Amino acid sequence: MGSTVEARVVDVFPGNREYTVRFADDGWAVVEYDGPPAVPGATVMLVVERLLEWTHRLVPRPAR
């Protein structure tokens, strides 16, 4: 937790202020955002807030 990771934006969902990202190892996550959304195809830096135990998925937030 607290690590910074790089990911590529796949889809943006402005209605619920989320976007999906793919990591280099083929993992993915959903990120909630404030402000302007990221652009699909863009590379973003994220900070890992949690790791979900049962699914082993990351819960990231945009790095500031």
CHARMM-style PDB file with segment names, atoms N, HN, CA, C and O in Angstrom:
ATOM      1  N   MET     1       0.851  -1.171   0.000  1.00  0.00      PROA
ATOM      2  CA  MET     1       0.000   0.000   0.000  1.00  0.00      PROA
ATOM      3  C   MET     1       0.893   1.229   0.000  1.00  0.00      PROA
ATOM      4  O   MET     1       1.978   1.239   0.582  1.00  0.00      PROA
ATOM      5  N   GLY     2       0.404   2.264  -0.671  1.00  0.00      PROA
ATOM      6  HN  GLY     2      -0.477   2.256  -1.144  1.00  0.00      PROA
ATOM      7  CA  GLY     2       1.171   3.487  -0.780  1.00  0.00      PROA
ATOM      8  C   GLY     2       2.126   3.506  -1.961  1.00  0.00      PROA
ATOM      9  O   GLY     2       2.753   4.531  -2.228  1.00  0.00      PROA
ATOM     10  N   SER     3       2.248   2.392  -2.672  1.00  0.00      PROA
ATOM     11  HN  SER     3       1.739   1.559  -2.455  1.00  0.00      PROA
ATOM     12  CA  SER     3       3.125   2.324  -3.841  1.00  0.00      PROA
ATOM     13  C   SER     3       2.504   3.077  -5.008  1.00  0.00      PROA
ATOM     14  O   SER     3       1.282   3.139  -5.143  1.00  0.00      PROA
ATOM     15  N   THR     4       3.355   3.644  -5.845  1.00  0.00      PROA
ATOM     16  HN  THR     4       4.348   3.594  -5.736  1.00  0.00      PROA
ATOM     17  CA  THR     4       2.899   4.308  -7.059  1.00  0.00      PROA
ATOM     18  C   THR     4       3.066   3.348  -8.221  1.00  0.00      PROA
ATOM     19  O   THR     4       4.123   2.737  -8.383  1.00  0.00      PROA
ATOM     20  N   VAL     5       2.021   3.213  -9.030  1.00  0.00      PROA
ATOM     21  HN  VAL     5       1.163   3.709  -8.898  1.00  0.00      PROA
ATOM     22  CA  VAL     5       2.050   2.309 -10.182  1.00  0.00      PROA
ATOM     23  C   VAL     5       1.596   3.056 -11.429  1.00  0.00      PROA
ATOM     24  O   VAL     5       0.853   4.035 -11.349  1.00  0.00      PROA
ATOM     25  N   GLU     6       2.051   2.582 -12.572  1.00  0.00      PROA
ATOM     26  HN  GLU     6       2.655   1.787 -12.637  1.00  0.00      PROA
ATOM     27  CA  GLU     6       1.678   3.179 -13.850  1.00  0.00      PROA
ATOM     28  C   GLU     6       0.650   2.285 -14.532  1.00  0.00      PROA
ATOM     29  O   GLU     6       0.748   1.060 -14.465  1.00  0.00      PROA
ATOM     30  N   ALA     7      -0.338   2.895 -15.189  1.00  0.00      PROA
ATOM     31  HN  ALA     7      -0.418   3.890 -15.244  1.00  0.00      PROA
ATOM     32  CA  ALA     7      -1.372   2.133 -15.877  1.00  0.00      PROA
ATOM     33  C   ALA     7      -1.849   2.911 -17.106  1.00  0.00      PROA
ATOM     34  O   ALA     7      -1.629   4.117 -17.218  1.00  0.00      PROA
ATOM     35  N   ARG     8      -2.501   2.201 -18.015  1.00  0.00      PROA
ATOM     36  HN  ARG     8      -2.680   1.221 -17.924  1.00  0.00      PROA
ATOM     37  CA  ARG     8      -3.052   2.808 -19.227  1.00  0.00      PROA
ATOM     38  C   ARG     8      -4.573   2.866 -19.096  1.00  0.00      PROA
ATOM     39  O   ARG     8      -5.210   1.871 -18.750  1.00  0.00      PROA
ATOM     40  N   VAL     9      -5.146   4.025 -19.373  1.00  0.00      PROA
ATOM     41  HN  VAL     9      -4.629   4.833 -19.655  1.00  0.00      PROA
ATOM     42  CA  VAL     9      -6.601   4.220 -19.299  1.00  0.00      PROA
ATOM     43  C   VAL     9      -7.249   3.496 -20.473  1.00  0.00      PROA
ATOM     44  O   VAL     9      -6.848   3.670 -21.623  1.00  0.00      PROA
ATOM     45  N   VAL    10      -8.265   2.675 -20.164  1.00  0.00      PROA
ATOM     46  HN  VAL    10      -8.592   2.534 -19.229  1.00  0.00      PROA
ATOM     47  CA  VAL    10      -8.969   1.909 -21.188  1.00  0.00      PROA
ATOM     48  C   VAL    10     -10.307   2.561 -21.526  1.00  0.00      PROA
ATOM     49  O   VAL    10     -10.569   2.864 -22.690  1.00  0.00      PROA
ATOM     50  N   ASP    11     -11.144   2.777 -20.533  1.00  0.00      PROA
ATOM     51  HN  ASP    11     -10.931   2.532 -19.587  1.00  0.00      PROA
ATOM     52  CA  ASP    11     -12.474   3.366 -20.727  1.00  0.00      PROA
ATOM     53  C   ASP    11     -12.709   4.433 -19.669  1.00  0.00      PROA
ATOM     54  O   ASP    11     -12.179   4.353 -18.561  1.00  0.00      PROA
ATOM     55  N   VAL    12     -13.514   5.438 -20.025  1.00  0.00      PROA
ATOM     56  HN  VAL    12     -13.945   5.503 -20.925  1.00  0.00      PROA
ATOM     57  CA  VAL    12     -13.894   6.502 -19.090  1.00  0.00      PROA
ATOM     58  C   VAL    12     -15.413   6.500 -18.976  1.00  0.00      PROA
ATOM     59  O   VAL    12     -16.118   6.409 -19.981  1.00  0.00      PROA
ATOM     60  N   PHE    13     -15.914   6.603 -17.739  1.00  0.00      PROA
ATOM     61  HN  PHE    13     -15.341   6.677 -16.923  1.00  0.00      PROA
ATOM     62  CA  PHE    13     -17.351   6.615 -17.462  1.00  0.00      PROA
ATOM     63  C   PHE    13     -17.688   7.903 -16.713  1.00  0.00      PROA
ATOM     64  O   PHE    13     -17.741   7.903 -15.483  1.00  0.00      PROA
ATOM     65  N   PRO    14     -17.919   9.015 -17.450  1.00  0.00      PROA
ATOM     66  CA  PRO    14     -18.159  10.312 -16.808  1.00  0.00      PROA
ATOM     67  C   PRO    14     -19.388  10.332 -15.906  1.00  0.00      PROA
ATOM     68  O   PRO    14     -19.419  11.078 -14.927  1.00  0.00      PROA
ATOM     69  N   GLY    15     -20.400   9.526 -16.219  1.00  0.00      PROA
ATOM     70  HN  GLY    15     -20.374   8.920 -17.015  1.00  0.00      PROA
ATOM     71  CA  GLY    15     -21.627   9.522 -15.414  1.00  0.00      PROA
ATOM     72  C   GLY    15     -21.394   9.141 -13.966  1.00  0.00      PROA
ATOM     73  O   GLY    15     -22.052   9.676 -13.074  1.00  0.00      PROA
ATOM     74  N   ASN    16     -20.470   8.227 -13.717  1.00  0.00      PROA
ATOM     75  HN  ASN    16     -19.936   7.793 -14.441  1.00  0.00      PROA
ATOM     76  CA  ASN    16     -20.184   7.835 -12.330  1.00  0.00      PROA
ATOM     77  C   ASN    16     -18.766   8.209 -11.909  1.00  0.00      PROA
ATOM     78  O   ASN    16     -18.285   7.766 -10.867  1.00  0.00      PROA
ATOM     79  N   ARG    17     -18.091   9.040 -12.738  1.00  0.00      PROA
ATOM     80  HN  ARG    17     -18.482   9.401 -13.584  1.00  0.00      PROA
ATOM     81  CA  ARG    17     -16.766   9.590 -12.428  1.00  0.00      PROA
ATOM     82  C   ARG    17     -15.739   8.491 -12.147  1.00  0.00      PROA
ATOM     83  O   ARG    17     -15.019   8.540 -11.149  1.00  0.00      PROA
ATOM     84  N   GLU    18     -15.681   7.505 -13.035  1.00  0.00      PROA
ATOM     85  HN  GLU    18     -16.265   7.466 -13.846  1.00  0.00      PROA
ATOM     86  CA  GLU    18     -14.724   6.406 -12.928  1.00  0.00      PROA
ATOM     87  C   GLU    18     -14.076   6.151 -14.279  1.00  0.00      PROA
ATOM     88  O   GLU    18     -14.628   6.494 -15.324  1.00  0.00      PROA
ATOM     89  N   TYR    19     -12.899   5.545 -14.239  1.00  0.00      PROA
ATOM     90  HN  TYR    19     -12.451   5.267 -13.389  1.00  0.00      PROA
ATOM     91  CA  TYR    19     -12.300   5.021 -15.460  1.00  0.00      PROA
ATOM     92  C   TYR    19     -11.617   3.700 -15.153  1.00  0.00      PROA
ATOM     93  O   TYR    19     -11.203   3.458 -14.020  1.00  0.00      PROA
ATOM     94  N   THR    20     -11.500   2.845 -16.161  1.00  0.00      PROA
ATOM     95  HN  THR    20     -11.837   3.042 -17.082  1.00  0.00      PROA
ATOM     96  CA  THR    20     -10.811   1.573 -15.990  1.00  0.00      PROA
ATOM     97  C   THR    20      -9.401   1.712 -16.541  1.00  0.00      PROA
ATOM     98  O   THR    20      -9.157   2.436 -17.507  1.00  0.00      PROA
ATOM     99  N   VAL    21      -8.479   0.999 -15.901  1.00  0.00      PROA
ATOM    100  HN  VAL    21      -8.677   0.412 -15.117  1.00  0.00      PROA
ATOM    101  CA  VAL    21      -7.081   1.015 -16.323  1.00  0.00      PROA
ATOM    102  C   VAL    21      -6.555  -0.408 -16.431  1.00  0.00      PROA
ATOM    103  O   VAL    21      -7.067  -1.324 -15.788  1.00  0.00      PROA
ATOM    104  N   ARG    22      -5.526  -0.579 -17.254  1.00  0.00      PROA
ATOM    105  HN  ARG    22      -5.110   0.166 -17.776  1.00  0.00      PROA
ATOM    106  CA  ARG    22      -4.804  -1.849 -17.381  1.00  0.00      PROA
ATOM    107  C   ARG    22      -3.372  -1.625 -16.925  1.00  0.00      PROA
ATOM    108  O   ARG    22      -2.749  -0.614 -17.249  1.00  0.00      PROA
ATOM    109  N   PHE    23      -2.867  -2.586 -16.170  1.00  0.00      PROA
ATOM    110  HN  PHE    23      -3.373  -3.407 -15.907  1.00  0.00      PROA
ATOM    111  CA  PHE    23      -1.479  -2.555 -15.714  1.00  0.00      PROA
ATOM    112  C   PHE    23      -0.619  -3.362 -16.675  1.00  0.00      PROA
ATOM    113  O   PHE    23      -1.143  -4.140 -17.473  1.00  0.00      PROA
ATOM    114  N   ALA    24       0.677  -3.188 -16.609  1.00  0.00      PROA
ATOM    115  HN  ALA    24       1.103  -2.556 -15.961  1.00  0.00      PROA
ATOM    116  CA  ALA    24       1.613  -3.876 -17.508  1.00  0.00      PROA
ATOM    117  C   ALA    24       1.497  -5.397 -17.399  1.00  0.00      PROA
ATOM    118  O   ALA    24       1.711  -6.102 -18.384  1.00  0.00      PROA
ATOM    119  N   ASP    25       1.163  -5.905 -16.222  1.00  0.00      PROA
ATOM    120  HN  ASP    25       0.989  -5.332 -15.422  1.00  0.00      PROA
ATOM    121  CA  ASP    25       1.066  -7.367 -16.034  1.00  0.00      PROA
ATOM    122  C   ASP    25      -0.293  -7.915 -16.432  1.00  0.00      PROA
ATOM    123  O   ASP    25      -0.631  -9.048 -16.087  1.00  0.00      PROA
ATOM    124  N   ASP    26      -1.077  -7.123 -17.154  1.00  0.00      PROA
ATOM    125  HN  ASP    26      -0.803  -6.202 -17.434  1.00  0.00      PROA
ATOM    126  CA  ASP    26      -2.400  -7.501 -17.638  1.00  0.00      PROA
ATOM    127  C   ASP    26      -3.481  -7.455 -16.567  1.00  0.00      PROA
ATOM    128  O   ASP    26      -4.592  -7.935 -16.796  1.00  0.00      PROA
ATOM    129  N   GLY    27      -3.180  -6.893 -15.410  1.00  0.00      PROA
ATOM    130  HN  GLY    27      -2.278  -6.503 -15.224  1.00  0.00      PROA
ATOM    131  CA  GLY    27      -4.207  -6.684 -14.404  1.00  0.00      PROA
ATOM    132  C   GLY    27      -5.003  -5.434 -14.753  1.00  0.00      PROA
ATOM    133  O   GLY    27      -4.615  -4.676 -15.641  1.00  0.00      PROA
ATOM    134  N   TRP    28      -6.112  -5.218 -14.059  1.00  0.00      PROA
ATOM    135  HN  TRP    28      -6.427  -5.834 -13.337  1.00  0.00      PROA
ATOM    136  CA  TRP    28      -6.909  -4.034 -14.309  1.00  0.00      PROA
ATOM    137  C   TRP    28      -7.547  -3.561 -13.014  1.00  0.00      PROA
ATOM    138  O   TRP    28      -7.587  -4.292 -12.025  1.00  0.00      PROA
ATOM    139  N   ALA    29      -8.049  -2.318 -13.031  1.00  0.00      PROA
ATOM    140  HN  ALA    29      -8.016  -1.725 -13.835  1.00  0.00      PROA
ATOM    141  CA  ALA    29      -8.710  -1.745 -11.856  1.00  0.00      PROA
ATOM    142  C   ALA    29      -9.659  -0.650 -12.314  1.00  0.00      PROA
ATOM    143  O   ALA    29      -9.571  -0.162 -13.440  1.00  0.00      PROA
ATOM    144  N   VAL    30     -10.558  -0.277 -11.433  1.00  0.00      PROA
ATOM    145  HN  VAL    30     -10.630  -0.673 -10.518  1.00  0.00      PROA
ATOM    146  CA  VAL    30     -11.466   0.851 -11.647  1.00  0.00      PROA
ATOM    147  C   VAL    30     -11.000   1.965 -10.720  1.00  0.00      PROA
ATOM    148  O   VAL    30     -10.739   1.734  -9.540  1.00  0.00      PROA
ATOM    149  N   VAL    31     -10.895   3.187 -11.270  1.00  0.00      PROA
ATOM    150  HN  VAL    31     -11.107   3.374 -12.230  1.00  0.00      PROA
ATOM    151  CA  VAL    31     -10.399   4.332 -10.511  1.00  0.00      PROA
ATOM    152  C   VAL    31     -11.475   5.415 -10.480  1.00  0.00      PROA
ATOM    153  O   VAL    31     -12.019   5.785 -11.520  1.00  0.00      PROA
ATOM    154  N   GLU    32     -11.778   5.922  -9.285  1.00  0.00      PROA
ATOM    155  HN  GLU    32     -11.336   5.622  -8.440  1.00  0.00      PROA
ATOM    156  CA  GLU    32     -12.681   7.064  -9.158  1.00  0.00      PROA
ATOM    157  C   GLU    32     -11.846   8.326  -9.293  1.00  0.00      PROA
ATOM    158  O   GLU    32     -10.709   8.370  -8.824  1.00  0.00      PROA
ATOM    159  N   TYR    33     -12.408   9.370  -9.942  1.00  0.00      PROA
ATOM    160  HN  TYR    33     -13.332   9.334 -10.323  1.00  0.00      PROA
ATOM    161  CA  TYR    33     -11.642  10.595 -10.139  1.00  0.00      PROA
ATOM    162  C   TYR    33     -12.457  11.837  -9.806  1.00  0.00      PROA
ATOM    163  O   TYR    33     -13.688  11.818  -9.829  1.00  0.00      PROA
ATOM    164  N   ASP    34     -11.742  12.919  -9.496  1.00  0.00      PROA
ATOM    165  HN  ASP    34     -10.743  12.934  -9.477  1.00  0.00      PROA
ATOM    166  CA  ASP    34     -12.298  14.265  -9.337  1.00  0.00      PROA
ATOM    167  C   ASP    34     -11.653  15.114 -10.418  1.00  0.00      PROA
ATOM    168  O   ASP    34     -10.560  14.794 -10.884  1.00  0.00      PROA
ATOM    169  N   GLY    35     -12.299  16.172 -10.816  1.00  0.00      PROA
ATOM    170  HN  GLY    35     -13.187  16.432 -10.438  1.00  0.00      PROA
ATOM    171  CA  GLY    35     -11.722  17.033 -11.846  1.00  0.00      PROA
ATOM    172  C   GLY    35     -11.926  16.437 -13.221  1.00  0.00      PROA
ATOM    173  O   GLY    35     -12.800  15.590 -13.409  1.00  0.00      PROA
ATOM    174  N   PRO    36     -11.125  16.871 -14.193  1.00  0.00      PROA
ATOM    175  CA  PRO    36     -11.297  16.360 -15.553  1.00  0.00      PROA
ATOM    176  C   PRO    36     -10.891  14.892 -15.650  1.00  0.00      PROA
ATOM    177  O   PRO    36      -9.943  14.471 -14.987  1.00  0.00      PROA
ATOM    178  N   PRO    37     -11.593  14.109 -16.467  1.00  0.00      PROA
ATOM    179  CA  PRO    37     -11.253  12.690 -16.592  1.00  0.00      PROA
ATOM    180  C   PRO    37      -9.993  12.487 -17.430  1.00  0.00      PROA
ATOM    181  O   PRO    37      -9.611  13.354 -18.216  1.00  0.00      PROA
ATOM    182  N   ALA    38      -9.368  11.356 -17.256  1.00  0.00      PROA
ATOM    183  HN  ALA    38      -9.678  10.651 -16.617  1.00  0.00      PROA
ATOM    184  CA  ALA    38      -8.238  10.971 -18.095  1.00  0.00      PROA
ATOM    185  C   ALA    38      -8.765  10.605 -19.484  1.00  0.00      PROA
ATOM    186  O   ALA    38      -9.953  10.332 -19.654  1.00  0.00      PROA
ATOM    187  N   VAL    39      -7.890  10.604 -20.453  1.00  0.00      PROA
ATOM    188  HN  VAL    39      -6.924  10.826 -20.316  1.00  0.00      PROA
ATOM    189  CA  VAL    39      -8.253  10.294 -21.836  1.00  0.00      PROA
ATOM    190  C   VAL    39      -7.927   8.825 -22.122  1.00  0.00      PROA
ATOM    191  O   VAL    39      -6.839   8.372 -21.768  1.00  0.00      PROA
ATOM    192  N   PRO    40      -8.833   8.067 -22.749  1.00  0.00      PROA
ATOM    193  CA  PRO    40      -8.510   6.679 -23.088  1.00  0.00      PROA
ATOM    194  C   PRO    40      -7.193   6.606 -23.881  1.00  0.00      PROA
ATOM    195  O   PRO    40      -6.962   7.381 -24.808  1.00  0.00      PROA
ATOM    196  N   GLY    41      -6.353   5.663 -23.489  1.00  0.00      PROA
ATOM    197  HN  GLY    41      -6.541   5.034 -22.735  1.00  0.00      PROA
ATOM    198  CA  GLY    41      -5.042   5.497 -24.111  1.00  0.00      PROA
ATOM    199  C   GLY    41      -3.933   6.209 -23.364  1.00  0.00      PROA
ATOM    200  O   GLY    41      -2.756   5.928 -23.587  1.00  0.00      PROA
ATOM    201  N   ALA    42      -4.297   7.143 -22.467  1.00  0.00      PROA
ATOM    202  HN  ALA    42      -5.254   7.372 -22.286  1.00  0.00      PROA
ATOM    203  CA  ALA    42      -3.297   7.891 -21.705  1.00  0.00      PROA
ATOM    204  C   ALA    42      -2.666   7.010 -20.627  1.00  0.00      PROA
ATOM    205  O   ALA    42      -3.289   6.072 -20.130  1.00  0.00      PROA
ATOM    206  N   THR    43      -1.431   7.324 -20.281  1.00  0.00      PROA
ATOM    207  HN  THR    43      -0.925   8.086 -20.685  1.00  0.00      PROA
ATOM    208  CA  THR    43      -0.751   6.659 -19.177  1.00  0.00      PROA
ATOM    209  C   THR    43      -0.946   7.517 -17.929  1.00  0.00      PROA
ATOM    210  O   THR    43      -0.729   8.728 -17.964  1.00  0.00      PROA
ATOM    211  N   VAL    44      -1.356   6.889 -16.829  1.00  0.00      PROA
ATOM    212  HN  VAL    44      -1.532   5.905 -16.800  1.00  0.00      PROA
ATOM    213  CA  VAL    44      -1.599   7.611 -15.577  1.00  0.00      PROA
ATOM    214  C   VAL    44      -0.792   6.971 -14.451  1.00  0.00      PROA
ATOM    215  O   VAL    44      -0.474   5.783 -14.487  1.00  0.00      PROA
ATOM    216  N   MET    45      -0.476   7.778 -13.464  1.00  0.00      PROA
ATOM    217  HN  MET    45      -0.735   8.743 -13.434  1.00  0.00      PROA
ATOM    218  CA  MET    45       0.193   7.296 -12.261  1.00  0.00      PROA
ATOM    219  C   MET    45      -0.865   7.185 -11.159  1.00  0.00      PROA
ATOM    220  O   MET    45      -1.659   8.101 -10.948  1.00  0.00      PROA
ATOM    221  N   LEU    46      -0.859   6.052 -10.467  1.00  0.00      PROA
ATOM    222  HN  LEU    46      -0.214   5.307 -10.639  1.00  0.00      PROA
ATOM    223  CA  LEU    46      -1.842   5.771  -9.423  1.00  0.00      PROA
ATOM    224  C   LEU    46      -1.136   5.393  -8.134  1.00  0.00      PROA
ATOM    225  O   LEU    46      -0.022   4.871  -8.160  1.00  0.00      PROA
ATOM    226  N   VAL    47      -1.780   5.653  -7.015  1.00  0.00      PROA
ATOM    227  HN  VAL    47      -2.685   6.076  -6.994  1.00  0.00      PROA
ATOM    228  CA  VAL    47      -1.277   5.249  -5.705  1.00  0.00      PROA
ATOM    229  C   VAL    47      -2.181   4.131  -5.196  1.00  0.00      PROA
ATOM    230  O   VAL    47      -3.404   4.271  -5.196  1.00  0.00      PROA
ATOM    231  N   VAL    48      -1.589   3.036  -4.769  1.00  0.00      PROA
ATOM    232  HN  VAL    48      -0.596   2.922  -4.769  1.00  0.00      PROA
ATOM    233  CA  VAL    48      -2.350   1.892  -4.260  1.00  0.00      PROA
ATOM    234  C   VAL    48      -2.826   2.201  -2.840  1.00  0.00      PROA
ATOM    235  O   VAL    48      -2.018   2.432  -1.941  1.00  0.00      PROA
ATOM    236  N   GLU    49      -4.149   2.202  -2.651  1.00  0.00      PROA
ATOM    237  HN  GLU    49      -4.805   2.015  -3.381  1.00  0.00      PROA
ATOM    238  CA  GLU    49      -4.727   2.453  -1.331  1.00  0.00      PROA
ATOM    239  C   GLU    49      -4.983   1.172  -0.549  1.00  0.00      PROA
ATOM    240  O   GLU    49      -4.819   1.125   0.670  1.00  0.00      PROA
ATOM    241  N   ARG    50      -5.392   0.121  -1.286  1.00  0.00      PROA
ATOM    242  HN  ARG    50      -5.525   0.159  -2.276  1.00  0.00      PROA
ATOM    243  CA  ARG    50      -5.706  -1.153  -0.616  1.00  0.00      PROA
ATOM    244  C   ARG    50      -5.505  -2.296  -1.583  1.00  0.00      PROA
ATOM    245  O   ARG    50      -5.454  -2.107  -2.798  1.00  0.00      PROA
ATOM    246  N   LEU    51      -5.392  -3.478  -1.024  1.00  0.00      PROA
ATOM    247  HN  LEU    51      -5.434  -3.632  -0.037  1.00  0.00      PROA
ATOM    248  CA  LEU    51      -5.410  -4.718  -1.792  1.00  0.00      PROA
ATOM    249  C   LEU    51      -6.577  -5.527  -1.245  1.00  0.00      PROA
ATOM    250  O   LEU    51      -6.631  -5.819  -0.051  1.00  0.00      PROA
ATOM    251  N   LEU    52      -7.518  -5.892  -2.129  1.00  0.00      PROA
ATOM    252  HN  LEU    52      -7.474  -5.654  -3.100  1.00  0.00      PROA
ATOM    253  CA  LEU    52      -8.668  -6.676  -1.682  1.00  0.00      PROA
ATOM    254  C   LEU    52      -8.239  -8.121  -1.477  1.00  0.00      PROA
ATOM    255  O   LEU    52      -7.743  -8.767  -2.399  1.00  0.00      PROA
ATOM    256  N   GLU    53      -8.433  -8.623  -0.264  1.00  0.00      PROA
ATOM    257  HN  GLU    53      -8.836  -8.098   0.486  1.00  0.00      PROA
ATOM    258  CA  GLU    53      -7.939  -9.957   0.107  1.00  0.00      PROA
ATOM    259  C   GLU    53      -8.491 -11.083  -0.749  1.00  0.00      PROA
ATOM    260  O   GLU    53      -7.733 -11.920  -1.238  1.00  0.00      PROA
ATOM    261  N   TRP    54      -9.791 -11.112  -0.932  1.00  0.00      PROA
ATOM    262  HN  TRP    54     -10.407 -10.432  -0.534  1.00  0.00      PROA
ATOM    263  CA  TRP    54     -10.413 -12.251  -1.604  1.00  0.00      PROA
ATOM    264  C   TRP    54     -10.129 -12.286  -3.091  1.00  0.00      PROA
ATOM    265  O   TRP    54      -9.940 -13.360  -3.663  1.00  0.00      PROA
ATOM    266  N   THR    55     -10.098 -11.124  -3.721  1.00  0.00      PROA
ATOM    267  HN  THR    55     -10.252 -10.252  -3.256  1.00  0.00      PROA
ATOM    268  CA  THR    55      -9.919 -11.085  -5.173  1.00  0.00      PROA
ATOM    269  C   THR    55      -8.495 -10.720  -5.587  1.00  0.00      PROA
ATOM    270  O   THR    55      -8.132 -10.845  -6.757  1.00  0.00      PROA
ATOM    271  N   HSD    56      -7.693 -10.269  -4.629  1.00  0.00      PROA
ATOM    272  HN  HSD    56      -7.987 -10.167  -3.679  1.00  0.00      PROA
ATOM    273  CA  HSD    56      -6.312  -9.831  -4.892  1.00  0.00      PROA
ATOM    274  C   HSD    56      -6.264  -8.687  -5.897  1.00  0.00      PROA
ATOM    275  O   HSD    56      -5.299  -8.563  -6.652  1.00  0.00      PROA
ATOM    276  N   ARG    57      -7.299  -7.850  -5.911  1.00  0.00      PROA
ATOM    277  HN  ARG    57      -8.083  -7.951  -5.298  1.00  0.00      PROA
ATOM    278  CA  ARG    57      -7.341  -6.684  -6.794  1.00  0.00      PROA
ATOM    279  C   ARG    57      -6.882  -5.453  -6.046  1.00  0.00      PROA
ATOM    280  O   ARG    57      -7.085  -5.332  -4.838  1.00  0.00      PROA
ATOM    281  N   LEU    58      -6.253  -4.530  -6.783  1.00  0.00      PROA
ATOM    282  HN  LEU    58      -6.088  -4.629  -7.764  1.00  0.00      PROA
ATOM    283  CA  LEU    58      -5.801  -3.273  -6.211  1.00  0.00      PROA
ATOM    284  C   LEU    58      -6.938  -2.262  -6.185  1.00  0.00      PROA
ATOM    285  O   LEU    58      -7.801  -2.265  -7.062  1.00  0.00      PROA
ATOM    286  N   VAL    59      -6.934  -1.403  -5.181  1.00  0.00      PROA
ATOM    287  HN  VAL    59      -6.233  -1.400  -4.468  1.00  0.00      PROA
ATOM    288  CA  VAL    59      -7.845  -0.278  -5.111  1.00  0.00      PROA
ATOM    289  C   VAL    59      -6.962   0.970  -5.181  1.00  0.00      PROA
ATOM    290  O   VAL    59      -6.432   1.415  -4.162  1.00  0.00      PROA
ATOM    291  N   PRO    60      -6.802   1.539  -6.397  1.00  0.00      PROA
ATOM    292  CA  PRO    60      -5.921   2.702  -6.542  1.00  0.00      PROA
ATOM    293  C   PRO    60      -6.678   4.015  -6.561  1.00  0.00      PROA
ATOM    294  O   PRO    60      -7.900   4.046  -6.703  1.00  0.00      PROA
ATOM    295  N   ARG    61      -5.930   5.102  -6.415  1.00  0.00      PROA
ATOM    296  HN  ARG    61      -4.937   5.077  -6.300  1.00  0.00      PROA
ATOM    297  CA  ARG    61      -6.457   6.453  -6.598  1.00  0.00      PROA
ATOM    298  C   ARG    61      -5.446   7.208  -7.448  1.00  0.00      PROA
ATOM    299  O   ARG    61      -4.269   6.849  -7.472  1.00  0.00      PROA
ATOM    300  N   PRO    62      -5.885   8.244  -8.143  1.00  0.00      PROA
ATOM    301  CA  PRO    62      -4.934   9.036  -8.947  1.00  0.00      PROA
ATOM    302  C   PRO    62      -3.852   9.640  -8.064  1.00  0.00      PROA
ATOM    303  O   PRO    62      -4.144  10.119  -6.968  1.00  0.00      PROA
ATOM    304  N   ALA    63      -2.613   9.622  -8.525  1.00  0.00      PROA
ATOM    305  HN  ALA    63      -2.376   9.232  -9.415  1.00  0.00      PROA
ATOM    306  CA  ALA    63      -1.519  10.281  -7.803  1.00  0.00      PROA
ATOM    307  C   ALA    63      -1.678  11.783  -7.975  1.00  0.00      PROA
ATOM    308  O   ALA    63      -2.104  12.243  -9.034  1.00  0.00      PROA
ATOM    309  N   ARG    64      -1.353  12.525  -6.984  1.00  0.00      PROA
ATOM    310  HN  ARG    64      -1.007  12.152  -6.123  1.00  0.00      PROA
ATOM    311  CA  ARG    64      -1.501  14.003  -7.059  1.00  0.00      PROA
ATOM    312  C   ARG    64      -0.170  14.637  -7.295  1.00  0.00      PROA
ATOM    313  OT1 ARG    64      -0.076  15.861  -7.388  1.00  0.00      PROA
TER     314      ARG     64
END
